[in-house]
């Protein structure tokens, strides 16, 4: 049995945080913060989030597009048993996806990207044809990139910049934000990691001034907050975009909110799920990213088993997913790929030591 804070257990917590955060967040995805408050009240008065959890468990589960993208990225890693490149992910798209499951589980523009893959355009060139350069489609789904690069945030950055080119063009703001997410996961898996040094690695390895300014601005504005209600008021003052496609789903908003929640809860995975969900707007993306980083850090006791079972139930009932994974099966297969990579690196180091 893996230890309570072993790498295997932290992978499981990372995956479960993502799965449950996305599933619970889907309950109120697209809601305004005011609507969330009117329906469920203030979390400063109900810190357990019981009203939200009860409502989530009374409705059918749902696999969101962000989970489906994550499963595709994870599938490429599982097949390769190592770090992946854009072409590896493109190969999975080519063999597994069809227009029906894209239509049912992803977004309309991804059907166009799939047709370009089928036309054998190089995967690293396809993202330039996506119209939404700052969208969080890859950034909020790329945590398997961080997992396979556990404790190696430099390579997590490199892989996010390459694999993400299937979704968005090289150098775009969306990929700069994806680096934030991948580096956060890889850094959090370090056994010496703390909330503060996860954030330090993000700033050290991200080369976008605008990304760093945005994160710094909101972290500073929320640093004195004593309750989630105060945090939400800060978010509301910065993020109110409406009237354009995917107005609620740009990285600038969702990734920054997720990091702010991660810091506020000190890596507590259960609070990260609840608070991320309660932000409304693109709640599934915010909650899943905040909770997956918190789970990777391993600083709390994990999620209630009934939450994980409920998220698994929704996944198992989805007729359109390209492949069914439970939280346990996905984390086990990803950990298997990570373990294989670790053994390859150990063999390489042993060889070099023998030559010294």
C-alpha positions in Angstrom: 0.0 0.0 0.0 1.4 3.4 -0.9 2.2 5.7 2.0 -0.2 8.6 2.8 2.1 11.1 1.2 3.9 8.9 -1.4 4.2 9.9 -5.0 1.5 7.4 -5.9 -0.9 8.8 -3.4 -0.3 12.4 -4.5 -0.9 11.4 -8.1 -4.2 9.9 -7.0 -5.1 13.1 -5.1 -4.2 15.2 -8.0 -6.4 13.2 -10.4 -9.3 13.0 -7.9 -9.2 16.7 -7.2 -9.3 17.4 -10.9 -12.2 14.9 -11.6 -14.3 16.0 -8.6 -13.6 19.7 -9.2 -14.7 19.5 -12.8 -17.8 17.4 -12.0 -18.9 19.6 -9.1 -18.0 22.8 -11.0 -20.2 21.7 -13.9 -23.2 22.1 -11.6 -23.0 25.9 -11.8 -20.8 26.4 -14.8 -21.9 29.7 -16.5 -23.6 31.1 -13.4 -22.8 34.6 -12.2 -21.3 34.8 -8.7 -24.5 36.6 -7.6 -26.6 33.7 -8.8 -24.4 31.3 -6.9 -24.7 33.4 -3.7 -28.5 33.7 -4.1 -28.8 29.9 -4.5 -26.3 28.6 -2.0 -25.5 31.5 0.3 -22.2 32.7 1.5 -19.4 30.2 2.2 -18.2 32.5 5.0 -21.4 31.3 6.8 -21.3 27.7 5.4 -17.6 26.8 5.0 -18.3 23.2 4.4 -20.2 24.0 1.2 -22.9 21.5 2.2 -25.6 23.1 0.1 -23.4 22.9 -3.1 -22.4 19.3 -2.4 -25.9 18.2 -1.7 -27.2 19.8 -4.9 -24.3 18.2 -6.9 -25.2 14.8 -5.6 -28.9 15.2 -6.5 -28.2 15.7 -10.2 -26.8 13.4 -12.9 -23.0 13.5 -13.1 -21.3 14.9 -16.1 -18.0 14.6 -17.9 -16.9 18.1 -19.0 -14.8 19.0 -22.0 -11.9 19.8 -19.8 -11.9 16.2 -18.4 -12.2 14.8 -22.0 -9.1 16.8 -23.1 -7.2 15.6 -20.0 -8.1 12.0 -20.8 -6.7 12.5 -24.3 -3.5 14.0 -23.1 -3.2 11.2 -20.4 -3.9 8.5 -23.0 -0.9 9.7 -25.1 1.3 9.6 -22.0 0.0 6.1 -21.0 0.7 4.8 -24.5 4.2 6.3 -24.7 5.1 5.6 -21.1 7.1 8.8 -21.1 7.0 12.5 -21.8 5.0 13.4 -25.0 5.2 15.8 -27.9 2.4 17.4 -29.9 2.7 14.6 -32.5 2.0 12.0 -29.9 -1.2 13.7 -28.9 -2.1 14.2 -32.5 -1.7 10.5 -33.1 -4.2 9.7 -30.3 -6.6 12.2 -31.8 -6.2 10.6 -35.3 -6.8 7.1 -34.1 -9.4 7.6 -31.4 -11.6 10.6 -32.0 -14.4 11.0 -34.4 -16.7 14.0 -35.2 -19.6 12.5 -33.1 -17.7 12.3 -29.8 -16.0 15.7 -30.5 -19.4 17.2 -31.1 -20.8 15.7 -27.9 -17.8 16.1 -25.5 -15.6 18.9 -26.8 -16.1 22.3 -28.5 -17.0 23.1 -32.1 -13.6 24.4 -33.1 -12.0 21.1 -32.0 -13.9 19.4 -34.8 -12.0 21.6 -37.2 -8.7 20.8 -35.5 -9.5 17.1 -35.9 -10.0 17.5 -39.6 -6.6 19.1 -39.9 -5.0 16.2 -38.1 -6.8 13.8 -40.4 -5.4 15.9 -43.3 -1.9 15.1 -41.8 -1.0 18.7 -41.1 1.8 18.5 -38.4 0.3 18.7 -34.9 2.6 21.5 -33.9 1.1 23.7 -36.7 -2.6 23.0 -36.0 -3.0 25.4 -33.1 -2.3 28.4 -35.3 -5.8 27.8 -36.8 -7.6 28.1 -33.4 -9.4 31.5 -33.2 -9.1 31.7 -29.4 -5.5 32.3 -28.5 -6.0 33.0 -24.8 -8.6 30.3 -24.2 -8.0 27.9 -21.2 -8.7 24.8 -23.3 -5.2 23.4 -22.9 -4.0 25.2 -19.8 -6.8 23.8 -17.6 -6.4 20.3 -19.0 -2.7 19.8 -19.1 -2.0 18.5 -15.6 -0.8 15.1 -17.0 2.1 17.0 -18.5 3.0 18.1 -15.0 2.6 14.6 -13.6 4.9 12.9 -16.1 7.5 15.7 -15.3 7.1 15.3 -11.5 9.7 17.4 -9.7 11.0 18.6 -13.0 9.2 21.9 -13.7 11.8 22.9 -16.4 10.7 20.0 -18.6 7.1 20.5 -17.7 7.4 24.0 -19.2 9.1 22.7 -22.4 6.4 20.0 -22.9 3.5 22.4 -22.3 4.9 24.7 -24.9 5.2 21.9 -27.4 2.1 19.8 -26.8 -0.1 22.9 -26.5 0.7 23.8 -30.1 -2.0 21.3 -31.1 -4.5 23.7 -29.5 -3.0 27.2 -29.9 -0.2 28.9 -31.8 3.4 28.9 -30.5 4.1 31.9 -28.2 0.4 32.6 -27.6 -0.9 33.8 -24.3 -2.8 30.5 -23.9 0.5 28.5 -24.0 2.1 31.0 -21.5 -0.7 30.2 -19.1 -0.4 26.5 -19.8 3.2 26.7 -18.6 1.8 28.1 -15.3 -0.5 25.1 -14.8 2.1 22.4 -15.8 4.9 23.9 -13.8 2.6 24.2 -10.8 1.7 20.4 -10.9 5.4 19.3 -11.5 6.6 21.6 -8.7 3.9 20.5 -6.2 4.9 16.9 -6.5 8.4 17.7 -5.1 8.4 16.2 -1.5 9.9 19.5 -0.3 7.2 21.6 -1.9 5.3 24.3 -0.2 2.6 26.6 -1.5 5.1 29.4 -1.7 7.8 27.6 -3.6 5.2 26.3 -6.1 4.3 29.9 -6.8 8.0 30.9 -6.9 8.7 28.3 -9.6 5.8 29.6 -11.6 7.3 33.1 -11.6 10.8 31.8 -12.2 9.9 29.8 -15.3 7.2 31.9 -16.9 8.7 34.4 -19.4 5.5 36.4 -20.0 5.4 39.8 -18.2 1.7 40.1 -18.7 1.1 36.6 -17.1 3.3 37.5 -14.1 1.7 40.9 -13.7 -1.8 39.4 -13.7 -1.0 36.7 -11.1 0.9 39.2 -8.9 -2.0 41.7 -9.0 -4.6 39.2 -7.9 -2.4 37.4 -5.4 -1.6 40.7 -3.8 -5.3 41.8 -3.8 -6.4 38.6 -2.1 -3.5 38.3 0.3 -5.3 40.0 3.2 -8.6 38.2 2.6 -10.0 36.3 5.6 -12.9 34.5 4.0 -14.0 33.2 0.6 -16.6 35.9 0.4 -13.8 38.5 0.5 -11.9 36.5 -2.2 -15.0 36.4 -4.4 -15.4 40.2 -4.1 -11.8 40.6 -5.4 -12.5 38.3 -8.3 -15.7 40.2 -9.1 -13.8 43.4 -9.3 -11.4 42.1 -11.9 -13.3 39.5 -13.9 -16.6 40.5 -15.5 -16.1 39.7 -19.2 -19.3 39.1 -21.2 -20.7 39.2 -24.7 -17.9 37.4 -26.6 -17.4 33.7 -27.3 -16.0 31.9 -24.3 -16.0 35.1 -22.3 -15.7 33.3 -19.0 -13.1 30.8 -20.2 -9.9 32.6 -20.8 -6.8 31.7 -18.9 -6.2 35.2 -17.5 -9.3 34.6 -15.3 -9.5 30.9 -14.6 -5.9 30.1 -14.0 -5.4 33.2 -11.8 -8.4 32.4 -9.8 -7.2 28.8 -9.3 -3.8 29.9 -8.1 -5.4 32.4 -5.7 -7.7 29.7 -4.2 -4.7 27.3 -4.0 -2.8 29.8 -1.9 -5.8 30.9 0.2 -6.7 27.3 1.2 -3.0 26.3 1.7 -3.3 23.3 -0.6 -6.4 21.9 1.1 -8.0 19.9 -1.7 -11.5 19.7 -0.3 -11.7 23.5 0.2 -10.1 24.0 -3.2 -13.0 22.0 -4.8 -15.7 23.9 -2.9 -14.3 27.4 -3.3 -13.4 26.8 -7.0 -16.9 25.7 -7.7 -18.5 28.6 -5.8 -16.7 31.1 -8.1 -19.3 30.4 -10.8 -18.5 31.4 -14.4 -16.1 28.8 -15.7 -16.4 27.0 -12.4 -15.4 23.5 -13.6 -12.1 24.8 -15.0 -11.3 26.9 -11.9 -12.2 24.1 -9.4 -10.4 21.3 -11.2 -7.2 23.2 -11.6 -7.1 24.6 -8.0 -7.9 21.1 -6.6 -5.4 19.2 -8.8 -2.5 21.5 -7.7 -3.6 21.1 -4.1 -3.9 17.3 -4.5 -0.4 17.1 -6.0 1.0 19.1 -3.1 -0.4 16.4 -0.8 -0.8 18.8 2.1 -4.3 17.6 3.1 -6.1 14.4 3.7 -7.8 14.0 0.4 -11.4 14.0 -0.7 -14.4 12.1 0.8 -14.8 8.7 -1.0 -18.4 9.5 -1.7 -17.4 12.5 -3.7 -15.0 10.4 -5.8 -17.7 7.7 -6.3 -20.2 10.3 -7.5 -17.7 11.8 -10.0 -16.9 8.2 -11.2 -20.6 7.5 -11.6 -21.0 10.5 -14.0 -18.0 9.4 -16.0 -19.1 5.8 -16.3 -22.6 6.9 -17.6 -21.2 9.1 -20.4 -22.0 7.4 -23.7 -19.8 9.7 -25.8 -16.4 9.7 -24.1 -13.7 8.2 -26.2 -12.7 5.9 -23.3 -13.9 5.4 -19.8 -11.6 6.0 -16.9 -12.3 6.0 -13.2 -10.3 8.2 -10.9 -8.4 5.1 -9.7 -7.8 3.7 -13.2 -6.6 7.0 -14.7 -4.3 7.7 -11.7 -3.0 4.1 -11.7 -2.1 4.2 -15.5 -0.6 7.6 -15.3 1.5 6.6 -12.2 2.6 3.5 -14.2 3.9 5.7 -17.0 5.7 7.9 -14.4 7.2 4.8 -12.7 8.5 3.6 -16.1 10.1 7.0 -16.8 11.7 7.0 -13.3 13.3 3.6 -14.0 14.6 4.7 -17.4 16.2 7.7 -15.8 17.7 5.6 -13.0 19.2 3.2 -15.6 20.6 6.2 -17.5 22.2 7.7 -14.4 23.6 4.3 -13.5 25.2 4.0 -16.9 26.7 7.4 -16.7 28.1 6.7 -13.2 29.7 3.5 -14.6 31.5 5.7 -17.2 32.8 8.2 -14.7 
